[in-house]
Amino acid sequence: MTYLVTGGAGFIGSNYVRNLLKNGERVIVLDAFTYAGNPDNLKEFTDRFFLPKSYTEVHPIRADTSSWRIDVDQSWVEMTKNRWKRKFEGYKITELTQKSLDSSLKDTNLAVVIGNIVDRDLVQFLMKSVDVVIHFAAETHVDRSILRADEFVKTDIYGTYVLLEAARSSKVEKFVHVSTDEVYGQAMDKKFKEEDPINPRNPYSASKAGADRLVWAYSQTYGLPVIILRPSNNFGPYQYPEKLIPVVITRALRNEEIPVYGDGRQVRDWLYVQDTAKAIDLVIEKGRIGEVYNIAGRNERENIYVVKTILKLLNKSERLIKHVKDRPGHDRRYALDDIKIRELGFSSARFEDVIEDVVKWYVDNKWWWEKILEMDTEYKAFVERWYSENAEQP
Ligand SMILES: NC(=O)c1ccc[n+]([C@@H]2O[C@H](COP(=O)([O-])OP(=O)(O)OC[C@H]3O[C@@H](n4cnc5c(N)ncnc54)[C@H](O)[C@@H]3O)[C@@H](O)[C@H]2O)c1
């Protein structure tokens, strides 16, 4: 079987691709390499990346900006150019053709394509060669969506539409859409079931909710063989250091203050990334077409508990914790009822049983996150802007 994995150079996507390759599957990754997509995440499998001709005629960055990001200013272009140069240093970028795609798949079982899911021609071209689609690609950071939502709407909703249309006119056997538990909105004292109404409360979750329902509509309207997954908060190796767990680890290792929203008592259900990968394989094998499956880690923990656990593992003082103003529209709790997937045989790791290994991965792989922090001026600007705007006034 050949898989198309969108967003396969991001956090969950690259962990999933690793599993597919270990199982001997053939994989085409389509990833736009936004700030969150990283060739280093797939370094152990390839040093070659494919760029469509339409992108190579102009500079790839120009293509990236002109084809879909119309309201871009010059400073953004400069920032992106620098980031790309550094990001792909030491890697080979060659032209994407049917021949280069086929020979890469034949030689290594993998072809990583630099491209955007909103690019209709490219998506249609790739879709011809695949049996199963796993759709991870998205803008994913809630805080960024609050500052500026346009890319969330374009990628998460419109990009999903482009993929669905291409899948509809091809021989795709299964289209697995990775949605999120955040589409339900905040859970007060109940756990959400798949049939509960969705009630997203921030631009990220609203965009994901739009995509989630669009995917479902394609199964109802056109009979597209889709399965929708709603996982809870993932954690594990290769997570971009803007999300809670890598933020805490990487800042603590540098003895920097650790921002905690409000009282830190927001509850998230932590799901180990390898368990998400297992769940995807399980629904491909046993899941029912047209269904939604929640995936819970069954590890509901308060953020402050997570922060303190990590500090203890790293032997760092809790004095590093700095409470900052709560995020607007911050959901207090997400909680899922995941009986449906458990009935297929799903099980998940206990947070306390895996967090030590995850922390160790970041300690052992400083090169990975230090490079991100160093090259990504946009990230630094974002962190400075976000936390200064949200700093608690004394
Ligand atoms: N991380 C979590 O806790 C979590 C929980 C539930 C659901 N999800 C969902 O899982 C998926 C993956 O999340 P993640 O944490 O790995 O995200 P991530 O931000 O680490 O990775 C997203 C990837 O998508 C790529 N991408 C973004 N826009 C693109 C575009 N227009 N075209 C092609 N590629 C594009 C990025 O370059 C990146 O590689 C997302 O759909 C997210 O909503 C994540």
The ligand as an SDF file (V2000), in Angstrom:
LIG
                    3D

 44 48  0  0  0  0  0  0  0  0999 V2000
   -0.3770   17.9900   18.7210 N   0  0  0  0  0  0  0  0  0  0  0  0
   -1.5280   17.6840   19.3050 C   0  0  0  0  0  0  0  0  0  0  0  0
   -1.6060   17.6160   20.5250 O   0  0  0  0  0  0  0  0  0  0  0  0
   -2.7510   17.3790   18.4870 C   0  0  0  0  0  0  0  0  0  0  0  0
   -3.8880   16.8940   19.1410 C   0  0  0  0  0  0  0  0  0  0  0  0
   -5.0260   16.5930   18.3850 C   0  0  0  0  0  0  0  0  0  0  0  0
   -5.0030   16.7630   17.0200 C   0  0  0  0  0  0  0  0  0  0  0  0
   -3.8780   17.2550   16.4110 N   0  0  0  0  0  0  0  0  0  0  0  0
   -3.9020   17.4000   14.9570 C   0  0  0  0  0  0  0  0  0  0  0  0
   -2.8960   16.5420   14.4380 O   0  0  0  0  0  0  0  0  0  0  0  0
   -2.3230   17.1180   13.2610 C   0  0  0  0  0  0  0  0  0  0  0  0
   -0.8250   17.2140   13.4050 C   0  0  0  0  0  0  0  0  0  0  0  0
   -0.5160   18.0090   14.5520 O   0  0  0  0  0  0  0  0  0  0  0  0
    0.9930   18.3050   14.9630 P   0  0  0  0  0  0  0  0  0  0  0  0
    1.0000   18.6110   16.4060 O   0  0  0  0  0  0  0  0  0  0  0  0
    1.8670   17.2470   14.4370 O   0  0  0  0  0  0  0  0  0  0  0  0
    1.2400   19.6510   14.1580 O   0  0  0  0  0  0  0  0  0  0  0  0
    2.5920   20.3640   13.6730 P   0  0  0  0  0  0  0  0  0  0  0  0
    2.2820   21.8230   13.7260 O   0  0  0  0  0  0  0  0  0  0  0  0
    3.7690   19.8480   14.4120 O   0  0  0  0  0  0  0  0  0  0  0  0
    2.7270   19.8910   12.1590 O   0  0  0  0  0  0  0  0  0  0  0  0
    1.9050   20.3510   11.1420 C   0  0  0  0  0  0  0  0  0  0  0  0
    2.5900   20.0370    9.8310 C   0  0  0  0  0  0  0  0  0  0  0  0
    1.7390   20.4560    8.7660 O   0  0  0  0  0  0  0  0  0  0  0  0
    2.5250   21.1650    7.8020 C   0  0  0  0  0  0  0  0  0  0  0  0
    1.6690   22.1270    7.1080 N   0  0  0  0  0  0  0  0  0  0  0  0
    1.0910   23.2400    7.6190 C   0  0  0  0  0  0  0  0  0  0  0  0
    0.3950   23.8860    6.6760 N   0  0  0  0  0  0  0  0  0  0  0  0
    0.5270   23.1490    5.5310 C   0  0  0  0  0  0  0  0  0  0  0  0
    0.0210   23.2890    4.2200 C   0  0  0  0  0  0  0  0  0  0  0  0
   -0.7590   24.3160    3.8870 N   0  0  0  0  0  0  0  0  0  0  0  0
    0.3480   22.3500    3.2990 N   0  0  0  0  0  0  0  0  0  0  0  0
    1.1470   21.2960    3.6290 C   0  0  0  0  0  0  0  0  0  0  0  0
    1.6420   21.1320    4.8620 N   0  0  0  0  0  0  0  0  0  0  0  0
    1.3390   22.0330    5.8080 C   0  0  0  0  0  0  0  0  0  0  0  0
    3.6140   21.8410    8.6060 C   0  0  0  0  0  0  0  0  0  0  0  0
    4.7280   22.1890    7.8040 O   0  0  0  0  0  0  0  0  0  0  0  0
    3.9200   20.7650    9.6430 C   0  0  0  0  0  0  0  0  0  0  0  0
    4.8950   19.8720    9.1700 O   0  0  0  0  0  0  0  0  0  0  0  0
   -3.0070   18.4680   13.0720 C   0  0  0  0  0  0  0  0  0  0  0  0
   -4.0390   18.3210   12.1480 O   0  0  0  0  0  0  0  0  0  0  0  0
   -3.5690   18.7910   14.4430 C   0  0  0  0  0  0  0  0  0  0  0  0
   -4.7110   19.6150   14.3760 O   0  0  0  0  0  0  0  0  0  0  0  0
   -2.7590   17.5630   17.1100 C   0  0  0  0  0  0  0  0  0  0  0  0
  1  2  1  0
  2  3  2  0
  2  4  1  0
  4  5  1  0
  4 44  2  0
  5  6  2  0
  6  7  1  0
  7  8  2  0
  8  9  1  0
  8 44  1  0
  9 10  1  0
  9 42  1  0
 10 11  1  0
 11 12  1  0
 11 40  1  0
 12 13  1  0
 13 14  1  0
 14 15  2  0
 14 16  1  0
 14 17  1  0
 17 18  1  0
 18 19  2  0
 18 20  1  0
 18 21  1  0
 21 22  1  0
 22 23  1  0
 23 24  1  0
 23 38  1  0
 24 25  1  0
 25 26  1  0
 25 36  1  0
 26 27  1  0
 26 35  1  0
 27 28  2  0
 28 29  1  0
 29 30  1  0
 29 35  2  0
 30 31  1  0
 30 32  2  0
 32 33  1  0
 33 34  2  0
 34 35  1  0
 36 37  1  0
 36 38  1  0
 38 39  1  0
 40 41  1  0
 40 42  1  0
 42 43  1  0
M  CHG  2   8   1  16  -1
M  END
$$$$
